Amino acid sequence: MDGLRALAVLAVIAYHFGLPLHGGFLGVDLFFVISGYVITRLLLAERARTGTTRLAVFWGRRARRLLPAVLAVLVAVQVWMHLGAGASMRHTVNSQTLAALVYGSNWYSIFAEVGYWGMPVDRAPLNHLWSLAVEEQYYLVWPLVFVVLMGTVGSRRVLACAALLCAGCAYTAMHLLFLPGAPDRAYLGTDCRAGGLALGALLAVLTTSPAVVDRRLPARVTAPAGVLAGTCLACLWSAANLNDRGLYSWQLAVAGAAAATLIGSLVLTPEGPPARVIGSRPLVAVGKVSYSLYLWHWPIWVFLAAERPQWPAAERVVVAAIATAVVATASYHLVENPLRHSRRPMRVLAPAFLAVATMVACAAILLQPSAPVEQRDDIQVSGP
């Protein structure tokens, strides 16, 4: 899973940094399928082990895993904003921060006056949190569905049918709600983007069923399926277009199905060639910090676009990549890991946030421009 997370986050970062990976935004859909798969496996494993599902414990683990790093990003953005941002940006970022705190960034972007793609990049340092909002909403709803179905019917087959129905409804809603030139609702809506999460849940139910565990498919079947799925994803990542109706009619559905097939291949054939490549040490190392990489890369890119607009594109990409790697690694070791494993998280939370805020404040002061940067008409708009 770490190797897959690395591929997903690198694709998204490449797309956001303007590198020639036109469909790199589809890395988010790979994240969705991974999340649906992992969360459902955890729910199934706990039920098999204890005979029940402790929702409070589950949600508590999710909060300790996800919230600290997000809060660190919000603190850092607020520090930068109050050091040198204009009044219009402060208003926008304050609204984005409130939406992020309740994990409603995707719906805020849908109903915002400017819109997701209409907002200049230097006023959108938190736009990328829409995908985390979709996942968090899934983490709240799907465990409830799981408890109801497994508690009343107790059938894995019914759970699998529910996941398949959810995926079909989501991709159908995406197709129906797409508007040419205004794809915000279809692209950002939880009801439309739940398809990948549901496919991941379906995969978890299928790959942990006794029939599959006892009679594994031979490697000569699963390994080629993984290679074919990976090739399909690579083609979509290289050519997909956000404004193309085909993306919402079938490409996102195919991307979700290909991601699920690839994950299934790796799970069922962990010794196969695809698993050896994706499980290589460099990819696993990147995958372990993929959450922090995703959280920090876009605010850093926005910061450079706003404070150093005169830098050449290549120079900005190099600086952004190095800064993202350094800050994400620091966030992983100072914020994510200590809070995840600490029995008294608040004792770790305060100094970690203070360290991140101090680091960002020093960077903002050192890079503060001598004169205010005027809003430019040609500035790149925010990406997904």
TAMO-V953823 format. One line per field, one symbol per residue. phi: phi as a letter, one per 30 degrees, with the letter a starting at -180 (. if undefined). psi: psi as a letter, one per 40 degrees, with the letter a starting at -180 (. if undefined). burial: b if it has 16 or more other C-alpha atoms within 10 Angstrom, else e. A space follows every 50 residues. Layout:
phi = ???
psi = ???
burial = ???
This chain:
phi = .ddddddddddddedddiddbdcdddedddeddedddddddddddddddc ibbcdddddddddddcdedddddddddddddddadddddddddddddddd dchbddddddcdddjddddeddcbdceddeddddddddddddeddedddd dccicdddddddddddddddddddddcdbeibdedddcddddcddddddd dedddddcdeddddbdddddcdddddddddddddddddbdbdcdeddddb ddddddddddddddddddbdcdeeddddcdedddddddcdddeddcdded ddedddcbddddeddddddddddddddddddddccddeddcddbdddcdd ddddddddddddddddcdddbedddcdcddddcd
psi = ddddddddddddddddeeiggdfdeeddddddddddddddddddddddde eihgdddddddddddddddddddddddddddedeiidddddddddddddd deffddddddeiddideehideefeedeeddddddddddddddddddddd dddfhdddddddddddddddddddddehhhegedddddhdddeedddddd ddddddeeidddddgiiidedddddddddddddddddeeihdehdddedd ddddddddddddddddddgeeiddddddeiddddddddeddddddddddd dddddddfeeiidddddddddddddddddddddddcddddeiegdddddd ddddddddddddddddehidiihihideihiii.
burial = bbbbbbbbbbbbbbbbbeeebbbbbbbbbbbbbbbbbbbbbebbeeeeee eebeeeebeeebebbbebbbbbbbbbbbbbbeebbeeebbebbeebbebb eebbbbbbbbeeeeebbebbbbbbbbbbbbbbbbbbbbbeebbeebbebb eeeeebeebbebbbebbbbbbbbbbebbeeebbbbbbbbbbbbbbbbbbb bbbbbbbbeeeeeeeeeebeebbbbbbebbebbbebbbebbbeebebbbe bbbbbbbbbbbbbbbbbbbeebbbbeebbeeebbebbbbbbbbbbbbbbb bbbbbbbeeeeeeeebbeebbebbbebbbbbbebbbebbbeeeeeeeebe ebbebbbeebbeebeeeeeeeeeeeeeeebebbb
